[in-house]
């Protein structure tokens, strides 16, 4: 019942801003997120984009994705094949862009996750748990619900709108 | 007819029912904006929806401001894509050189009190200076607005900040904006609205309010709103020759999750120190630190008044040897006005370098990239590592007066003694 399979944790701190995720100087040259993902986090961790593998997890502290509203930051994280971003909290524009782009974002206490730990995600109607296989620990997490869960389940906002021919009125209560 | 905070009143009008914090709503957007940093991606996403027209083309505006004048063939292709799309679908576009979206839309009369404005650029909170709910969105959101006219939004709770007292000589709205970023912290208003009010809001003009609302997003705020008042009314009459219909003010019974009172008389010139906007120190604590580059202007602090203050300091003191001054006018209109008044000439005469109206060096997109190891003092809104295009430079943020005084002395300087 793994919702997201095991992947390696790459741990970052608080207030990781969108300029750190992808520098402005890169995003003027191309919007190809697979190319841009080679430069992910380059200003704070040179070479990171080259060693990060598809299916790995990005772990943040508080306020992950603060700064610019530019969607290219969350799109680069998706383009790198990130399984999910798990953080104590997210900045609102990054959260919006992540949901709209169909990326899984989970909020939980990430303080016990260490770089290199193997992580997976369990999810059902009642709970979301982050499993830390190196430490044999589980952390309760929060994920999107209601309309936002419907959006992400469709793979993002545009697939959701296409499927429903716009925003269905019954999508909000 | 609707009650609550400014945010609740604006969002209730758009939802067609009284809303409360936590509600998810699907309001129609009055104006949606994207820049050359976000529009190209929106266009690709919109084209992927299969839609053949914009629901409300008159409510969509593109601005070429981040990469201007066009630096290379790749950006040329992006600008071409925006211009082609605007022509094909009939939406508005402001081409390179007209100015930065956050100053340009108010200037062109596209923002009104009570509007819901969704901008694909985080500093779209600037529109709150005109009592409109301006909020930052992404490119997918913008594509969805082009397709459906609507935005999904959770109604935010509001934090009230009331001003009292009078700002001391040498201290400006920017100092208050930086102080608030430090006071609330980088996520202190995440998912929330900051609403400015109090007896001394009237002392802060619309340009100063734009600085406050622009920088307010550095606390994570969804929108940063000021109450409609006489200052707002006069600004609309003087600049646009119109009287806004929606005079949006909060109810006296409005509920806030927090209320802070700021005594402006206790403010002093401050800096955001590297590498975080919420790392705030008094200018006096850093006085004397050598500065290599000074940046004055941008969407945060490039009003005619800001350029006047800076130009007078530079005219009187000159620019220190070994320090360079970069002036970034935020719009063509302000640039022309500043030329007519002689502000630009005074600074260029002393050796300042001028950029064309646009985002310029603020986000490292082009022009004015600092050298390795340089110290920059800038009137822009962010000082993250690498923000200006070189992670080996450090950036301080300040008011135009502090930045200009620092250009005169070649080191971080309290502007008090240099101001007339």
Interface residues (C-beta under 8 A of the other chain):
Chain A: X15 X17 X19 X20 X23 X24 X25 X27 X28 X29 X30 X31 X43 X44 X62 X63 X66 X67 X68 X69 X70 X71 X72 X74 X75 X89 X91 X92 X93 X96 X97 X100 X101 X146 X147 X148 X151 X156 X157 X158 X161 X162 X166 X167 X169 X171 X172
Chain B: X23 X24 X25 X26 X37 X38 X40 X41 X44 X45 X48 X49 X50 X66 X67 X71 X72 X74 X75 X78 X119 X120 X121 X122 X124 X136 X137 X138 X139 X140 X141 X143 X144 X147 X148 X150 X152 X186 X187 X190 X191 X220 X222 X276 X363 X364 X365 X366 X382 X384 X385 X386 X387 X389 X391
